[in-house]
Amino acid sequence: MSNSSEPALSVGRSLLYLIVAGIAWGTAGAAASLIFRISDMGPLALSFWRCVGGLVLLLGALALRRRRRDRSAGESGGRRAVGESRGRRTARILGTGIGLTVFQSAYFAAVEATGLAVGTVVTLGAGPVLIAVGARLTMGERLGRGGVAAVAGALAGLCVLVLGGGTAEVRPLGVVLAVVSAAGYAAITLLTRWLGRSGGTTDALATTTWAFAIGAVGLLPAALAEGLVPHTDAPGAVLLLLGYVAAVPTALAYALYFAGAAVVRAATVSVIMLLEPVSAAAIAVSVLGERITAAVVLGTLLLLAAVTGLAFAEARTAAAQRRRVAVAV
C-alpha cells in the first residue's frame, strides 16, 4: 500500500490491489447473510461494527508501521519523506469519510425501501456512469470507444446478474436512495483519483483509518436506534463472522482500494469494483447453496470480460505514457 515514505505504486500493482479489493468486498455479503441468519442484527448495526472493527485493526497497523518508521529514521539519520499538505490531507480525510458513510448507509436504506435486487442494480449500475461523467468533467479523462463499450458491457452484465433471477418491485424512494449511495461511492473514487493525479504523496492506510472513524461516528445514531447488540443463540459464530468482516472485506480491502484508486483511471476503478457482485454470486452458489442460473453465468461472464478489457486498456495506456516520457527525455 502507498504511504508517504514509499514510492508510488505501478499501474500493474494498483490493478491487482483493486481486483483483490473487489473480490474481498464480495465476501462481505455472504458473511452478512450468515450473521442475519443466526442473529437479529440489522444492516446499519452491522455496518457500524464493520467500521469500528476495521478502525481498531488499522489503528494497530498504523502503530506497528510508526514503530518501524521510527527505527528506519534513526538508522538513516532522521531523513523522512515529505507528505501532502495539511489542507489536502484534511480534504481527503473528510471527503472519504463522509462519502463512505453516505455510500454504506444510503445503500442499506435503499435495500430496505425497494429490495435487494433493485437497490443493488441501481447503486452499482449508477456508480460507473456517475464516475465516468465526473471524471470527464473534473479531470478530462476520456474513456475512448473501448472504454465506453466496456462500461456498457459491465452495466449489462450487472443488470443480468442482479435482475435475472426474478421479478422485483421498484419504489421511487428506494431508487433515489440508491442513486445517493452511488453518488457517495463516486465521490470517494473521484476524490482519491484527483488527489493522486494532482501531486503530493498519499497515505492509503491513514486515509482508510480516518474514513472508518468518521463512518463509525456517522452511523452510530442509526445503529443505536436499530439495536447495537444482537440477540443470538450462537454468540461465538457472530463474533467470528464480525471479525472476518472487519479484517478482510473492510480493513484490508478498503486500504487496497484507496491505494489502487489513486493511480488507476476513475472509470476503470468503477468497473473493476464490479467484481464484488461476481464474487458474491460465486459464494452464494458454492457456499450458501443457492442455485446457479443461466442469468448468473451470463452476467458473470459479461462483468469479467469488461473488467479484463479495461485492465488491459489501462496497462496499455500507462505503457504508452511511459514511452512518450522516455522519448521526450
Residue pairs with C-beta under 8 A, 6 or more apart in sequence:
1 17
1 204
1 205
1 255
1 256
1 259
2 8
2 9
2 201
2 202
2 203
2 204
2 259
2 262
3 65
3 201
3 202
3 203
3 204
3 205
3 206
4 81
4 82
4 83
4 84
4 201
4 202
4 203
5 69
5 72
5 80
5 81
8 201
8 263
9 17
9 259
9 260
9 262
9 263
10 263
11 263
11 264
11 314
11 315
11 318
12 315
13 260
14 259
14 260
14 261
14 262
14 263
14 264
15 260
15 264
15 272
15 311
15 314
15 315
16 260
17 256
17 257
17 259
17 260
18 256
18 257
18 260
18 261
18 264
18 269
18 272
18 273
19 272
19 275
19 307
19 311
20 253
20 256
21 252
21 253
21 254
21 256
21 257
21 260
21 273
22 272
22 273
22 274
22 275
22 276
22 278
22 279
23 275
23 276
23 278
23 279
24 248
24 249
24 252
24 253
24 256
24 279
25 249
25 253
25 273
25 275
25 276
25 279
26 249
26 275
26 276
26 277
26 278
26 279
26 280
26 281
26 282
26 283
27 244
27 248
27 249
27 279
27 280
27 283
28 50
28 245
28 249
28 250
29 280
29 283
30 280
30 283
30 284
30 287
30 288
31 241
31 244
31 245
31 249
32 43
32 46
32 245
33 288
34 237
34 241
35 41
35 46
35 230
35 238
35 241
35 242
35 245
38 232
38 233
38 234
38 237
38 238
39 230
39 231
39 232
39 234
39 238
40 227
40 230
40 231
40 232
41 227
41 230
41 232
41 238
42 223
42 226
42 227
43 108
43 111
43 112
44 105
44 108
44 219
44 222
44 223
44 225
44 226
45 223
45 226
45 227
45 228
45 230
46 242
46 245
47 104
47 105
47 108
47 215
47 219
47 223
48 216
48 219
48 220
48 222
48 223
48 228
49 223
49 228
49 242
49 245
49 246
50 242
50 245
50 246
50 250
51 212
51 213
51 215
51 216
51 219
51 250
52 212
52 216
52 246
53 242
53 243
53 245
53 246
53 247
53 250
53 251
54 208
54 212
54 246
54 247
54 250
54 251
54 254
55 209
55 212
55 213
55 216
56 246
57 246
57 247
57 250
57 251
58 205
58 208
58 209
58 212
58 251
58 255
59 209
61 205
61 251
62 205
62 206
62 209
65 205
69 80
73 79
73 80
81 201
82 201
83 89
83 200
83 201
83 203
84 92
84 195
84 200
84 201
84 202
85 200
88 195
88 200
91 191
91 195
92 191
92 192
92 195
92 202
92 207
93 206
93 207
93 210
93 211
93 214
94 214
95 187
95 188
95 191
96 188
96 191
96 192
96 207
96 210
96 211
96 214
96 258
97 210
97 211
97 212
97 213
97 214
97 215
97 218
98 184
98 214
98 218
99 184
99 185
99 187
99 188
99 191
100 184
100 188
100 211
100 212
100 214
100 215
101 184
101 214
101 215
101 218
101 219
102 180
102 181
102 183
102 184
102 187
103 181
103 184
103 185
103 188
104 181
104 184
104 215
104 219
105 218
105 219
105 222
106 177
106 178
106 180
106 181
106 184
107 119
107 123
107 177
107 178
107 181
109 177
110 118
110 119
110 122
110 123
110 174
110 175
110 177
110 178
110 180
110 181
111 119
111 120
111 174
112 174
113 119
113 171
113 173
113 174
113 177
114 168
114 169
114 170
114 171
114 173
114 174
114 175
114 177
114 178
115 168
115 169
115 174
117 162
117 163
117 165
117 166
117 168
118 168
118 169
118 170
118 171
118 174
118 175
118 178
119 174
119 177
119 178
120 162
120 277
121 158
121 159
121 162
121 163
122 174
122 175
122 178
122 179
122 182
123 178
123 179
123 181
123 182
123 185
124 158
124 162
124 182
124 274
124 276
124 277
125 155
125 158
125 159
125 182
126 178
126 179
126 182
126 183
127 182
127 185
127 186
127 270
127 273
128 151
128 154
128 155
128 267
128 270
128 271
128 274
129 151
129 155
130 182
130 183
130 186
131 186
131 189
131 190
131 266
131 267
131 269
131 270
132 143
132 147
132 151
132 266
132 267
132 270
134 186
134 190
134 266
135 141
135 190
135 193
135 265
135 266
135 267
136 142
136 143
138 190
138 194
139 190
139 193
139 194
139 197
139 266
141 265
141 266
141 267
143 151
143 267
144 313
146 309
146 313
147 267
147 268
147 310
147 313
149 309
150 271
150 306
150 309
150 310
150 313
151 267
151 270
151 271
151 306
153 302
153 303
153 305
153 306
153 309
154 271
154 274
154 302
154 303
154 306
154 307
156 302
157 274
157 298
157 299
157 300
157 301
157 302
157 303
157 305
157 306
158 274
158 277
158 299
158 303
159 299
160 295
160 298
160 299
160 302
161 277
161 278
161 281
161 295
161 296
161 299
161 300
161 302
161 303
162 277
162 299
163 295
164 293
164 294
164 295
164 296
164 298
164 299
165 293
165 295
165 296
186 270
188 261
189 261
189 266
189 269
189 270
190 266
192 207
192 258
192 261
192 262
193 261
193 262
193 264
193 265
193 266
193 269
195 202
195 262
196 202
196 261
196 262
196 263
202 258
202 262
204 255
204 256
204 258
204 259
204 262
205 255
207 258
208 251
208 254
208 255
208 258
211 254
211 258
212 250
212 254
230 238
232 238
257 273
260 269
261 269
264 272
264 314
265 314
265 317
267 310
268 310
268 311
268 313
268 314
271 306
271 307
271 310
272 307
272 310
272 311
274 303
274 306
274 307
275 303
275 304
275 307
277 303
278 300
278 303
278 304
281 296
281 299
281 300
282 300
284 290
285 291
285 292
285 296
